[in-house]
Amino acid sequence: MIQITHARFKRLTLAACCLSIAGCAAGPKPLYEWGGYQAQVYQHLKTQGSAPEQQIATLQADLEKARAKGMTPPPGFHAHLGMLYAQQGQDDQALQALLTEKTLFPESTTYIDFLLAKIKK
């Protein structure tokens, strides 16, 4: 049988506390790389934001940053990008962005199909 002295018990307790605190400090890794997406959409909806070309450039930069980190952009990112492409008359890019959204987030299929039907008209 192992005997634990009072001093050893204190050291083990201190070590356990330190490990539990260190484990909490790391926190979970986020699921998505949001970048400036939320602010971009807010500005777009609030005041029609900046010109679509500038919004596309900003979102493309955020997409590259997310890819560099090995992360996925949030739900709606590619759909918003696709709608901006459609506003510019860039239907091929819009189609690709919307299909990417549908692939990454199958729960958006109904909405994406609605947007795709509007682009095809």
DABELPE-V284282 format. One line per field, one symbol per residue. phi: phi as a letter, one per 40 degrees, with the letter a starting at -180 (. if undefined). psi: psi as a letter, one per 30 degrees, with the letter a starting at -180 (. if undefined). A space follows every 10 residues. Layout:
# DABELPE-V284282
phi->???
psi->???
This chain:
# DABELPE-V284282
phi->.ccbcccccc cccccccccc ccccccgccc cbbcfcdccc cdccccbgfc cdcccccccc cccccccccg bbccdgdccc ccccccccgc ccccdccccc dcccbdccdc cccccccccc c
psi->kkkkleeeee eeeeeeeeee eeefeellkl eljebgeeee eeeeeeggal keeeeeeeee eeeeeeeefg lkllkfeeee eeeeeeefgi eeeeeeeeee eeeeiffgee eeeeeeeeef .
